[in-house]
Amino acid sequence: MDSTTQRRIRNLATQLNPAQPHEDDQALSTQQCVKGPAKKAFDPTLRWNGYGYADTAYFLNKDGVLEFKGPKYELHGISMPNFRSWAESEVGFSPKDLTPSQPFVKHVPTPIINQEFMSAVAGQWSRLAQDDQERVFHGHGHTVEEVYQLRHGSLERIPDVVIYPGTHQHVEKIVKAANQFNVVIIPFGGGTSVTNAVTCPPTEKRMIVSLDMRDMKKIKWIDLDNMMACIEAGASGEYIEEQLRPKGLCFGHEPDSYEFSTLGGWIATRASGMKKNVYGNIEDILISCKMVTSVGVLEQKSPVPRLSSGPDINEITIGSEGAFGVVTEAIVKIRRLPEYQTFGAVAFPDFQSGFDFMHALAKIRCYPASIRLMDNEQFRLASALKGAQGPWHNFVDSVKKFYVTSIKGFDVHSLCAATLVFEGRKDEVQAQERAVYETAKKHGGLKSDAESGRRGYMLTYMIAYIRDVIMDYNYIAESFETSMPYTNAVQLCDAVKKRIKDACLTIGVKKPPFVCCRITQLYDTGCAAYFYFAIHYKGLADPVQAYLEVEREAREEILKQGGSISHHHGIGKLRAQFMAQTMGTPAIHALKALKAQLDPNDVFAARNMGL
């Protein structure tokens, strides 16, 4: 970076981020940084045995009606009288099957402490924690297997200590000490992994450190001339947007978990956001990043728009899942806040019609910021979650049920719907809306109101909480995703749903499983699909093993139908068995060679991707 660019960055940082320089970072001595408030050692606002905030949940009230509480969300205090009857008829739900979570895990493993390491890193952190609650919280993500163990059993192996570094220099010193004293490091971001990525290998005998990056969340500088910013890896999506919005800026990366997941986690898992059509996937947003490895800092040193100097160094970090090192900061693209935003929705008579509409948009490259097509099962679930007090509208109500089912001839048992988000200049958005709704009409679509689209979009942030409530009633539920060419997309969705249902019969599930999917992302050559399934585990000898068997069969069917091993969740340990089948032997050898070179002492030993 030349001196002119450095001077511009310093001037902009001073103007935009009037805070004190960080005393431990020489690179910030002439720049200013955005600092967040200090956190307590363990954040009590987070749920220890489920997703999200501790004060947020769906629950059956005293009248047996589903209700939602959560002060951060607009559904707070809303009851949903249609949900119970839908659940009873569709999946055999019974409130008599109540099986609440235990108050805490049955057993907490005794920590293994390497005193030489602890002495070497003394003071090289902003916080350090060794209590049981912190260790358990950092020993899991959010797969069914992990959450079930939290609620009804124990985690076999958890971190022995949790360290929160405060600076890049802290991370370098911690990693150096780990190599010197034979200690394992597992990087930790928002804890939202759904691939067993942060679970500790049960056979690991060395001391395990969970390196929680969430204290490293400063926006170190902003360059408005080149529209980029340097952000520390522990910043969550919500935090980044909160810092940028008052300056008229945005980041635009919105995964379902954006309230909790972090920039470093997005890079490490090759993440995708709901508005990728405008802002790109994480690999499109990233300019360069720093990753501390066992042999030094890996980074592309020139923050230029494109570089032709051999293989892209960023690609070693993107999708590396903590196997080679820990991401500490990144230079990323930023955008001006969109001038105009609006939502929309379209109802279709069946999934094939809705998919043909999506494919037609891809052919003319008309991509709203977000467009997602729900199948009929997911559409009816959304309808069952309609609020009694009025603010939760479903598509059937919004266009008048009689008009849809009688005049247009739509069948509520095949009906599906697409939700839309448009962002940009007002004239661009309006032109895009016209093209989208004209295309929808050609494929039998019926335009709904903007509020329905907005509600459908916002449901994404709360759908993980649904899993927690049904787990109280003997259900286990999970989500997974894939990408595939357009030519076999509908066939893949149908085949996977059938395979899950057949697998449930084989393993002895007594009640009908719930399976649904949606098309979530459009590309020029194909799309991504997101599946949800829930099964009633009462009577099964080993519910976790039953889930793992169903998930394995679903993944095998995806690969058989030409889908990818993952679109944006990553591999972790959950899907490592499919790596060779997906990548081929030479690629596996290349990854193992990288691992040996960058981490010769196997410090980053989470075993993700089988490395």
Number of C-alpha atoms within 10 A of each C-alpha: 9 7 8 9 13 14 13 15 24 21 18 19 24 18 12 18 20 14 14 15 18 20 10 13 13 11 11 16 13 16 23 26 23 19 19 14 6 8 10 8 15 13 12 11 11 16 15 22 25 25 23 21 18 15 13 20 22 23 19 15 11 7 7 11 16 20 21 25 17 17 12 10 13 14 19 15 14 21 24 20 18 17 20 20 13 17 15 12 10 15 17 16 20 12 14 8 14 14 16 14 19 12 11 16 18 13 11 16 15 11 17 13 15 16 10 13 19 16 10 16 18 10 12 20 19 15 16 18 16 14 14 19 15 21 23 22 19 28 25 30 24 21 19 23 21 22 24 20 18 23 21 16 16 19 22 15 22 27 29 26 22 25 23 23 26 23 23 20 17 19 25 21 17 26 25 22 19 27 21 15 17 18 24 26 28 27 26 30 26 23 23 23 23 23 24 24 30 29 25 25 16 10 8 12 11 15 20 29 26 26 25 22 28 24 23 22 26 25 26 25 24 29 20 16 10 13 13 21 21 21 25 28 29 29 27 24 21 17 18 23 19 13 18 19 13 11 12 12 18 20 21 25 26 20 21 18 22 22 17 22 24 28 30 34 29 29 26 26 23 21 21 23 22 24 22 24 17 16 21 18 23 23 18 12 19 21 22 25 27 23 28 24 25 25 16 14 17 21 17 16 12 12 15 11 10 9 11 6 7 6 9 13 15 19 13 16 26 22 22 24 29 29 31 29 29 31 31 25 26 23 21 22 24 23 15 16 18 15 12 14 14 17 23 23 28 26 27 28 24 20 22 16 19 27 24 18 23 26 20 17 20 18 12 10 12 17 24 22 22 21 25 25 27 26 24 23 19 20 27 22 18 20 21 18 24 22 22 14 12 9 14 22 22 24 30 21 15 16 17 11 14 13 13 22 15 10 9 13 11 20 15 16 12 16 24 29 30 31 24 25 23 24 21 19 12 15 11 12 20 16 10 18 20 11 14 20 18 13 18 24 14 13 19 19 24 18 20 22 15 18 19 25 24 19 22 27 21 15 15 13 16 20 13 20 18 15 22 21 19 23 24 17 19 21 22 23 21 19 19 20 23 24 25 22 16 21 12 13 21 16 12 24 23 12 17 23 20 15 19 25 20 14 19 22 14 11 14 13 19 16 16 17 23 21 20 23 24 25 26 21 25 25 19 14 12 16 21 23 25 19 19 16 21 21 27 25 23 16 11 14 10 10 21 18 13 21 23 14 16 22 21 18 16 22 24 16 20 23 17 13 17 16 25 17 24 17 22 21 21 26 26 25 20 19 19 18 13 17 16 15 12 14 11 10 11 10 13 18 12 11 18 15 14 16 20 14 14 22 20 16 18 21 27 30 22 26 21 24 24 20 20
